[in-house]
Amino acid sequence: MNFYDYSVTDTNGNEVKLDSFKDKVVLVVNTATGCGFTPHYKDIEEMYEKFHDRGFEVLDIPCTQFAGQTPGTDEEIHEFCQLHYNTKFPQMTKSDVNGENQLPLYEYLKSQKGFEGFGKGPAALAMNVMLKKIDKDYKNNPDIKWNFTKFVIDRNGNVVARFEPTQKMSDVASCVEKLL
């Protein structure tokens, strides 16, 4: 199986087949509306506006598995994003990214790019301390650790990068731009 063999569901209940993204660069991100990383929406929207005409797409998959930071219905989440960040990219239905109810897409993404650490700096240190309390073995499994973990898919459907939420959005944008 590859990226194009999967599908997700949009907020209207329609199946979105990922083969519709062939020849596009795709950013897959699990999002949250009540998280310290929620301002990433601003940067993601800026990337979408800057790169969309060159073949860039965003797969926004809200998830409430991390401290319940995505309350509300799909419609409420969509309204929040439009009101606060003027998002124009499509959102999918709220879904799990870990565990027995995870989207099959996420099982695939994690098999392609596992967890490699949070990097350096205060946010990375805080995430390491917090996750050690939740899962002492968190460094040794590919699970999504928190909201706004990002995967970059190239025009051929290859998972080329995984960015943890503590990594700079400018690094994500640079990765995307090199692939366009």
MDAnalysis code that builds the backbone (N, CA, C; Angstrom):
import MDAnalysis as mda
import numpy as np

u = mda.Universe.empty(540, n_residues=180, atom_resindex=np.repeat(np.arange(180), 3), trajectory=True)
u.add_TopologyAttr("name", ["N", "CA", "C"] * 180)
u.add_TopologyAttr("resid", np.arange(1, 181))
u.add_TopologyAttr("resname", ["MET", "ASN", "PHE", "TYR", "ASP", "TYR", "SER", "VAL", "THR", "ASP", "THR", "ASN", "GLY", "ASN", "GLU", "VAL", "LYS", "LEU", "ASP", "SER", "PHE", "LYS", "ASP", "LYS", "VAL", "VAL", "LEU", "VAL", "VAL", "ASN", "THR", "ALA", "THR", "GLY", "CYS", "GLY", "PHE", "THR", "PRO", "HIS", "TYR", "LYS", "ASP", "ILE", "GLU", "GLU", "MET", "TYR", "GLU", "LYS", "PHE", "HIS", "ASP", "ARG", "GLY", "PHE", "GLU", "VAL", "LEU", "ASP", "ILE", "PRO", "CYS", "THR", "GLN", "PHE", "ALA", "GLY", "GLN", "THR", "PRO", "GLY", "THR", "ASP", "GLU", "GLU", "ILE", "HIS", "GLU", "PHE", "CYS", "GLN", "LEU", "HIS", "TYR", "ASN", "THR", "LYS", "PHE", "PRO", "GLN", "MET", "THR", "LYS", "SER", "ASP", "VAL", "ASN", "GLY", "GLU", "ASN", "GLN", "LEU", "PRO", "LEU", "TYR", "GLU", "TYR", "LEU", "LYS", "SER", "GLN", "LYS", "GLY", "PHE", "GLU", "GLY", "PHE", "GLY", "LYS", "GLY", "PRO", "ALA", "ALA", "LEU", "ALA", "MET", "ASN", "VAL", "MET", "LEU", "LYS", "LYS", "ILE", "ASP", "LYS", "ASP", "TYR", "LYS", "ASN", "ASN", "PRO", "ASP", "ILE", "LYS", "TRP", "ASN", "PHE", "THR", "LYS", "PHE", "VAL", "ILE", "ASP", "ARG", "ASN", "GLY", "ASN", "VAL", "VAL", "ALA", "ARG", "PHE", "GLU", "PRO", "THR", "GLN", "LYS", "MET", "SER", "ASP", "VAL", "ALA", "SER", "CYS", "VAL", "GLU", "LYS", "LEU", "LEU"])
u.atoms.positions = np.array([
    [0.853, -1.190, 0.000],
    [0.000, 0.000, 0.000],
    [0.894, 1.247, 0.000],
    [0.359, 2.303, -0.592],
    [1.049, 3.583, -0.529],
    [0.036, 4.684, -0.202],
    [0.502, 5.899, -0.100],
    [-0.329, 7.035, 0.289],
    [-1.613, 7.110, -0.539],
    [-1.509, 6.864, -1.827],
    [-2.655, 7.011, -2.725],
    [-3.710, 5.917, -2.567],
    [-3.411, 4.875, -1.822],
    [-4.371, 3.790, -1.610],
    [-5.355, 4.080, -0.481],
    [-5.151, 5.168, 0.245],
    [-5.984, 5.481, 1.408],
    [-7.047, 6.514, 1.071],
    [-7.972, 6.654, 1.991],
    [-8.979, 7.702, 1.881],
    [-9.287, 8.208, 3.280],
    [-9.864, 9.387, 3.341],
    [-10.309, 9.992, 4.591],
    [-11.717, 10.522, 4.340],
    [-12.346, 11.020, 5.381],
    [-13.705, 11.536, 5.257],
    [-13.703, 13.025, 5.540],
    [-14.340, 13.800, 4.660],
    [-14.415, 15.237, 4.893],
    [-15.543, 15.557, 5.876],
    [-15.673, 16.814, 6.212],
    [-16.645, 17.210, 7.233],
    [-18.093, 17.066, 6.771],
    [-18.295, 16.837, 5.489],
    [-19.651, 16.597, 4.974],
    [-19.961, 15.110, 4.869],
    [-19.032, 14.274, 5.332],
    [-19.244, 12.829, 5.278],
    [-18.866, 12.186, 3.964],
    [-18.219, 12.931, 3.081],
    [-17.802, 12.403, 1.777],
    [-16.428, 11.760, 1.869],
    [-16.265, 10.638, 1.181],
    [-14.966, 9.986, 1.115],
    [-14.045, 10.797, 0.202],
    [-12.844, 11.064, 0.687],
    [-11.824, 11.762, -0.094],
    [-10.729, 10.752, -0.385],
    [-10.663, 10.306, -1.624],
    [-9.635, 9.342, -2.022],
    [-8.325, 10.091, -2.250],
    [-7.283, 9.594, -1.615],
    [-6.018, 10.314, -1.672],
    [-5.344, 10.226, -3.027],
    [-5.808, 9.332, -3.889],
    [-5.255, 9.335, -5.242],
    [-5.660, 10.590, -6.011],
    [-6.616, 11.343, -5.465],
    [-6.971, 12.631, -6.079],
    [-5.862, 13.671, -5.859],
    [-4.874, 13.343, -5.013],
    [-3.757, 14.242, -4.749],
    [-2.499, 13.855, -5.530],
    [-2.639, 12.946, -6.496],
    [-1.473, 12.571, -7.306],
    [-0.897, 13.821, -7.958],
    [0.432, 13.851, -8.041],
    [1.174, 14.974, -8.611],
    [1.092, 16.246, -7.771],
    [0.679, 16.133, -6.521],
    [0.625, 17.273, -5.600],
    [1.585, 17.006, -4.443],
    [2.025, 18.066, -3.798],
    [2.753, 17.964, -2.538],
    [1.711, 18.165, -1.449],
    [1.661, 17.248, -0.491],
    [0.600, 17.262, 0.516],
    [1.189, 17.366, 1.920],
    [0.592, 18.217, 2.726],
    [0.907, 18.311, 4.146],
    [-0.256, 17.680, 4.904],
    [0.020, 16.604, 5.639],
    [-0.991, 15.951, 6.474],
    [-0.704, 16.355, 7.907],
    [-1.705, 16.910, 8.581],
    [-1.487, 17.415, 9.931],
    [-2.684, 17.107, 10.821],
    [-2.403, 16.616, 12.043],
    [-3.464, 16.431, 13.027],
    [-3.551, 17.713, 13.845],
    [-4.713, 18.322, 13.851],
    [-4.868, 19.661, 14.413],
    [-5.741, 19.663, 15.666],
    [-5.699, 20.802, 16.341],
    [-6.497, 21.005, 17.547],
    [-6.810, 22.493, 17.673],
    [-7.968, 22.796, 18.220],
    [-8.386, 24.192, 18.342],
    [-8.054, 24.816, 19.688],
    [-7.678, 24.014, 20.683],
    [-7.422, 24.544, 22.012],
    [-6.051, 24.191, 22.538],
    [-5.058, 24.232, 21.697],
    [-3.701, 23.776, 22.019],
    [-2.734, 24.957, 21.938],
    [-1.628, 24.848, 22.642],
    [-0.600, 25.876, 22.536],
    [-0.017, 25.983, 21.135],
    [-0.161, 24.933, 20.346],
    [0.331, 24.943, 18.972],
    [-0.738, 25.364, 17.955],
    [-1.944, 25.682, 18.416],
    [-3.031, 26.067, 17.502],
    [-2.635, 27.210, 16.571],
    [-1.797, 28.171, 17.000],
    [-1.375, 29.214, 16.052],
    [-0.655, 28.692, 14.806],
    [-0.283, 27.405, 14.783],
    [0.285, 26.834, 13.558],
    [-0.700, 26.956, 12.398],
    [-1.996, 27.039, 12.719],
    [-2.987, 27.228, 11.659],
    [-2.637, 28.443, 10.795],
    [-2.175, 29.506, 11.415],
    [-1.821, 30.722, 10.678],
    [-0.734, 30.422, 9.645],
    [0.317, 29.738, 10.098],
    [1.419, 29.414, 9.186],
    [0.996, 28.427, 8.101],
    [0.167, 27.471, 8.463],
    [-0.307, 26.492, 7.476],
    [-1.150, 27.194, 6.419],
    [-2.017, 28.105, 6.849],
    [-2.834, 28.857, 5.884],
    [-1.947, 29.711, 4.987],
    [-0.923, 30.347, 5.548],
    [-0.003, 31.147, 4.719],
    [0.690, 30.268, 3.677],
    [1.111, 29.072, 4.082],
    [1.722, 28.145, 3.131],
    [0.724, 27.758, 2.048],
    [-0.504, 27.491, 2.457],
    [-1.534, 27.087, 1.509],
    [-1.760, 28.186, 0.466],
    [-1.882, 29.410, 0.927],
    [-2.108, 30.527, 0.004],
    [-0.905, 30.756, -0.911],
    [0.291, 30.599, -0.370],
    [1.512, 30.847, -1.147],
    [1.782, 29.754, -2.171],
    [1.516, 28.493, -1.805],
    [1.937, 27.367, -2.630],
    [0.816, 26.618, -3.342],
    [-0.429, 26.888, -3.001],
    [-1.532, 26.097, -3.549],
    [-1.534, 26.083, -5.082],
    [-1.317, 27.217, -5.695],
    [-1.332, 27.290, -7.164],
    [-0.179, 26.531, -7.808],
    [0.811, 26.154, -7.009],
    [1.960, 25.386, -7.517],
    [1.799, 23.895, -7.249],
    [0.630, 23.493, -6.707],
    [0.387, 22.068, -6.496],
    [0.492, 21.610, -5.061],
    [0.224, 22.495, -4.107],
    [0.305, 22.155, -2.691],
    [-1.090, 22.002, -2.107],
    [-1.274, 20.929, -1.331],
    [-2.548, 20.676, -0.654],
    [-2.319, 20.414, 0.827],
    [-3.340, 20.675, 1.625],
    [-3.301, 20.418, 3.061],
    [-4.412, 19.431, 3.396],
    [-4.065, 18.413, 4.153],
    [-5.045, 17.483, 4.709],
    [-5.101, 17.753, 6.209],
    [-6.075, 18.530, 6.626],
    [-6.255, 18.926, 8.022],
    [-7.173, 17.907, 8.686],
    [-6.618, 17.166, 9.649],
    [-7.391, 16.127, 10.329],
    [-7.447, 16.452, 11.817],
    [-8.525, 17.127, 12.252],
    [-8.663, 17.427, 13.674],
    [-8.675, 16.132, 14.498],
    [-8.072, 16.221, 15.682],
    [-7.953, 15.058, 16.557],
    [-8.056, 15.525, 18.008],
    [-8.809, 14.808, 18.801],
    [-8.950, 15.197, 20.208],
    [-8.315, 14.202, 21.165],
    [-7.345, 13.430, 20.687],
    [-6.690, 12.421, 21.521],
    [-5.674, 12.997, 22.495],
    [-5.321, 14.253, 22.363],
    [-4.268, 14.829, 23.188],
    [-4.867, 15.878, 24.118],
    [-5.159, 15.436, 25.329],
    [-5.720, 16.291, 26.389],
    [-7.069, 16.894, 25.996],
    [-7.793, 16.252, 25.080],
    [-9.122, 16.729, 24.702],
    [-9.121, 18.142, 24.155],
    [-8.050, 18.525, 23.455],
    [-7.895, 19.912, 23.015],
    [-8.605, 20.252, 21.708],
    [-9.478, 19.360, 21.258],
    [-10.275, 19.646, 20.066],
    [-11.739, 19.348, 20.386],
    [-12.321, 20.152, 21.264],
    [-13.727, 19.922, 21.591],
    [-14.617, 20.387, 20.440],
    [-15.853, 19.995, 20.488],
    [-16.809, 20.488, 19.501],
    [-16.995, 19.563, 18.325],
    [-17.979, 19.912, 17.537],
    [-18.316, 19.161, 16.334],
    [-17.394, 19.578, 15.192],
    [-17.449, 18.818, 14.112],
    [-16.674, 19.192, 12.924],
    [-17.043, 20.600, 12.461],
    [-18.318, 20.916, 12.507],
    [-18.777, 22.240, 12.079],
    [-18.221, 23.334, 12.997],
    [-18.225, 23.097, 14.300],
    [-17.689, 24.086, 15.241],
    [-16.183, 24.272, 15.054],
    [-15.481, 23.195, 14.796],
    [-14.039, 23.275, 14.550],
    [-13.775, 24.095, 13.290],
    [-14.537, 23.815, 12.239],
    [-14.392, 24.548, 10.976],
    [-14.665, 26.039, 11.175],
    [-15.725, 26.354, 11.897],
    [-16.061, 27.762, 12.160],
    [-14.946, 28.454, 12.940],
    [-14.398, 27.774, 13.941],
    [-13.297, 28.328, 14.729],
    [-12.123, 28.672, 13.818],
    [-11.744, 27.748, 12.954],
    [-10.583, 27.946, 12.078],
    [-10.802, 29.086, 11.100],
    [-11.996, 29.180, 10.575],
    [-12.277, 30.268, 9.642],
    [-12.312, 31.615, 10.358],
    [-12.907, 31.638, 11.529],
    [-13.024, 32.884, 12.282],
    [-11.662, 33.382, 12.767],
    [-10.847, 32.507, 13.311],
    [-9.586, 32.917, 13.922],
    [-8.396, 32.916, 12.962],
    [-8.430, 32.068, 11.940],
    [-7.264, 31.930, 11.054],
    [-7.607, 32.064, 9.575],
    [-8.867, 32.317, 9.266],
    [-9.319, 32.510, 7.884],
    [-8.840, 31.371, 6.978],
    [-8.932, 30.129, 7.479],
    [-8.453, 28.991, 6.707],
    [-9.315, 28.756, 5.475],
    [-8.647, 28.392, 4.399],
    [-9.333, 28.093, 3.143],
    [-9.133, 26.647, 2.717],
    [-8.157, 25.972, 3.314],
    [-7.925, 24.575, 2.966],
    [-9.022, 23.712, 3.587],
    [-9.313, 22.583, 2.957],
    [-10.407, 21.735, 3.457],
    [-10.017, 21.000, 4.742],
    [-11.027, 20.775, 5.574],
    [-10.823, 20.000, 6.798],
    [-11.541, 18.675, 6.663],
    [-10.945, 17.692, 7.288],
    [-11.560, 16.375, 7.339],
    [-12.316, 16.243, 8.661],
    [-13.021, 15.147, 8.814],
    [-13.747, 14.909, 10.045],
    [-12.767, 14.582, 11.182],
    [-13.144, 14.918, 12.391],
    [-12.308, 14.641, 13.562],
    [-12.079, 13.141, 13.664],
    [-10.814, 12.746, 13.843],
    [-10.440, 11.329, 13.804],
    [-9.303, 11.038, 14.769],
    [-9.136, 9.756, 15.095],
    [-8.011, 9.310, 15.913],
    [-6.786, 9.084, 15.035],
    [-5.615, 9.380, 15.596],
    [-4.356, 9.174, 14.884],
    [-3.493, 8.105, 15.543],
    [-3.906, 7.633, 16.701],
    [-3.233, 6.556, 17.430],
    [-4.286, 5.571, 17.928],
    [-3.842, 4.366, 18.258],
    [-4.727, 3.406, 18.916],
    [-5.565, 2.579, 17.959],
    [-6.454, 1.798, 18.551],
    [-7.226, 0.832, 17.759],
    [-8.208, 1.491, 16.798],
    [-8.598, 2.746, 17.041],
    [-9.529, 3.440, 16.144],
    [-8.835, 4.452, 15.233],
    [-7.515, 4.370, 15.161],
    [-6.786, 5.323, 14.323],
    [-7.159, 5.167, 12.853],
    [-7.075, 6.264, 12.140],
    [-7.248, 6.191, 10.692],
    [-6.173, 5.277, 10.118],
    [-6.520, 4.393, 9.198],
    [-5.493, 3.566, 8.550],
    [-4.384, 4.410, 7.918],
    [-4.734, 5.596, 7.430],
    [-3.724, 6.486, 6.864],
    [-2.622, 6.766, 7.877],
    [-2.991, 6.987, 9.118],
    [-1.981, 7.300, 10.132],
    [-1.106, 6.104, 10.476],
    [-1.662, 4.939, 10.440],
    [-0.840, 3.747, 10.653],
    [0.244, 3.690, 9.570],
    [-0.160, 3.976, 8.330],
    [0.782, 3.985, 7.217],
    [1.837, 5.090, 7.378],
    [1.384, 6.324, 7.662],
    [2.323, 7.440, 7.785],
    [3.384, 7.159, 8.848],
    [2.955, 6.644, 9.986],
    [3.883, 6.358, 11.083],
    [4.841, 5.220, 10.727],
    [4.399, 4.299, 9.872],
    [5.296, 3.219, 9.445],
    [6.377, 3.746, 8.508],
    [6.098, 4.855, 7.851],
    [7.053, 5.435, 6.907],
    [8.028, 6.404, 7.571],
    [7.537, 7.141, 8.563],
    [8.374, 8.121, 9.273],
    [8.030, 8.065, 10.753],
    [8.906, 7.437, 11.511],
    [8.699, 7.315, 12.946],
    [9.139, 8.563, 13.694],
    [8.936, 8.530, 14.967],
    [9.316, 9.638, 15.841],
    [10.832, 9.713, 15.950],
    [11.381, 10.901, 15.736],
    [12.833, 11.091, 15.806],
    [13.236, 12.124, 16.852],
    [12.295, 12.569, 17.672],
    [12.600, 13.536, 18.719],
    [11.960, 14.884, 18.480],
    [11.976, 15.690, 19.520],
    [11.359, 17.021, 19.465],
    [12.335, 18.126, 19.123],
    [13.600, 17.791, 18.949],
    [14.581, 18.827, 18.670],
    [15.073, 19.465, 19.951],
    [15.448, 20.740, 19.862],
    [15.992, 21.467, 21.007],
    [15.148, 22.690, 21.296],
    [15.353, 23.245, 22.462],
    [14.659, 24.461, 22.842],
    [13.647, 24.213, 23.938],
    [13.072, 25.296, 24.459],
    [12.144, 25.185, 25.589],
    [10.902, 24.337, 25.304],
    [10.328, 24.488, 24.129],
    [9.125, 23.706, 23.798],
    [9.463, 22.222, 23.710],
    [10.605, 21.905, 23.131],
    [11.031, 20.499, 23.028],
    [11.268, 19.909, 24.415],
    [11.908, 20.659, 25.274],
    [12.157, 20.195, 26.635],
    [10.841, 19.959, 27.372],
    [9.913, 20.897, 27.235],
    [8.605, 20.757, 27.890],
    [7.859, 19.526, 27.388],
    [7.910, 19.282, 26.076],
    [7.235, 18.114, 25.524],
    [7.881, 16.826, 26.036],
    [9.208, 16.787, 26.104],
    [9.899, 15.604, 26.616],
    [9.501, 15.310, 28.060],
    [9.451, 16.334, 28.893],
    [9.088, 16.162, 30.297],
    [7.649, 15.663, 30.410],
    [6.734, 16.290, 29.673],
    [5.323, 15.918, 29.733],
    [5.108, 14.478, 29.252],
    [5.719, 14.136, 28.129],
    [5.489, 12.804, 27.574],
    [6.115, 11.693, 28.402],
    [7.210, 11.999, 29.083],
    [7.824, 11.001, 29.961],
    [6.838, 10.568, 31.046],
    [5.989, 11.498, 31.489],
    [4.981, 11.191, 32.508],
    [3.842, 10.350, 31.931],
    [3.550, 10.537, 30.650],
    [2.446, 9.832, 29.996],
    [2.881, 8.447, 29.525],
    [4.081, 8.376, 28.927],
    [4.576, 7.128, 28.339],
    [6.101, 7.101, 28.452],
    [6.603, 6.357, 29.411],
    [8.055, 6.313, 29.638],
    [8.830, 5.852, 28.396],
    [8.182, 5.119, 27.510],
    [8.834, 4.574, 26.315],
    [8.477, 5.372, 25.047],
    [7.995, 6.607, 25.204],
    [7.499, 7.374, 24.057],
    [8.543, 7.554, 22.955],
    [9.814, 7.604, 23.312],
    [10.859, 7.824, 22.306],
    [11.036, 6.634, 21.375],
    [10.549, 5.476, 21.790],
    [10.808, 4.244, 21.042],
    [9.615, 3.709, 20.271],
    [8.585, 4.527, 20.091],
    [7.465, 4.082, 19.261],
    [7.107, 5.191, 18.280],
    [6.490, 4.843, 17.173],
    [6.213, 5.830, 16.126],
    [4.937, 6.645, 16.344],
    [4.227, 6.400, 17.452],
    [2.947, 7.093, 17.658],
    [3.076, 8.599, 17.519],
    [1.971, 9.218, 17.152],
    [1.883, 10.667, 17.154],
    [1.926, 11.082, 18.624],
    [2.749, 12.058, 18.936],
    [2.955, 12.443, 20.331],
    [2.029, 13.570, 20.776],
    [1.640, 14.450, 19.818],
    [0.826, 15.604, 20.203],
    [0.201, 16.210, 18.948],
    [-0.618, 17.212, 19.188],
    [-1.275, 17.945, 18.107],
    [-0.243, 18.620, 17.198],
    [-0.605, 18.781, 15.963],
    [0.184, 19.484, 14.951],
    [1.481, 18.768, 14.580],
    [1.423, 17.437, 14.580],
    [2.497, 16.662, 13.965],
    [2.216, 16.670, 12.464],
    [3.233, 16.920, 11.678],
    [3.040, 17.114, 10.239],
    [3.842, 16.103, 9.432],
    [3.213, 15.579, 8.395],
    [3.881, 14.713, 7.428],
    [3.843, 15.409, 6.079],
    [4.952, 15.359, 5.361],
    [5.022, 15.931, 4.014],
    [5.121, 14.781, 3.024],
    [4.238, 14.825, 2.034],
    [4.166, 13.808, 0.984],
    [4.590, 14.462, -0.328],
    [5.493, 13.822, -1.071],
    [5.943, 14.414, -2.332],
    [4.964, 14.109, -3.474],
    [5.260, 14.605, -4.649],
    [4.368, 14.471, -5.807],
    [4.172, 13.022, -6.254],
    [5.014, 12.122, -5.770],
    [4.899, 10.709, -6.128],
    [4.260, 9.870, -5.023],
    [3.799, 10.527, -3.975],
    [3.146, 9.813, -2.881],
    [4.078, 9.274, -1.820],
    [5.342, 9.692, -1.851],
    [6.306, 9.252, -0.845],
    [6.230, 10.136, 0.393],
    [6.273, 9.534, 1.560],
    [6.327, 10.278, 2.819],
    [7.783, 10.687, 3.000],
    [8.075, 11.965, 2.814],
    [9.466, 12.411, 2.810],
    [9.909, 13.052, 4.116],
    [8.968, 13.501, 4.950],
    [9.367, 14.149, 6.198],
    [8.254, 14.075, 7.230],
    [8.686, 14.067, 8.486],
    [7.776, 14.175, 9.630],
    [8.309, 15.306, 10.500],
    [7.437, 16.222, 10.830],
    [7.799, 17.352, 11.676],
    [6.966, 17.308, 12.943],
    [7.631, 17.311, 14.084],
    [6.923, 17.373, 15.355],
    [6.447, 18.813, 15.571],
    [5.469, 19.012, 16.449],
    [4.914, 20.357, 16.630],
    [5.919, 21.379, 17.152],
    [7.008, 20.914, 17.759],
    [8.026, 21.815, 18.298],
    [8.979, 22.336, 17.226],
    [8.931, 21.762, 16.045],
    [9.834, 22.191, 14.982],
    [9.300, 23.463, 14.324],
    [10.212, 24.256, 13.805],
    [9.847, 25.544, 13.209],
    [8.984, 25.350, 11.969],
    [7.952, 26.158, 11.877],
    [7.101, 26.112, 10.686],
    [7.876, 26.552, 9.448],
    [8.892, 27.368, 9.624],
    [9.714, 27.766, 8.472],
    [10.444, 26.560, 7.893],
    [10.792, 25.582, 8.735],
    [11.432, 24.359, 8.240],
    [10.442, 23.540, 7.422],
    [9.177, 23.498, 7.871],
    [8.128, 22.793, 7.122],
    [7.930, 23.460, 5.768],
    [7.820, 24.790, 5.774],
    [7.614, 25.538, 4.532],
    [8.785, 25.332, 3.568],
    [9.995, 25.309, 4.095],
    [11.179, 25.106, 3.252],
    [11.142, 23.722, 2.609],
    [10.771, 22.710, 3.383],
    [10.667, 21.342, 2.854],
    [9.647, 21.286, 1.726],
    [8.485, 21.879, 1.958],
    [7.421, 21.880, 0.956],
    [7.875, 22.588, -0.313],
    [8.459, 23.762, -0.142],
    [8.864, 24.560, -1.307],
    [9.886, 23.822, -2.168],
    [10.799, 23.078, -1.546],
    [11.805, 22.322, -2.316],
    [11.156, 21.238, -3.171],
    [9.996, 20.755, -2.743],
    [9.326, 19.678, -3.472],
    [8.402, 20.184, -4.582],
    [8.122, 21.474, -4.577],
    [7.173, 22.008, -5.575],
    [7.796, 22.257, -6.922],
])
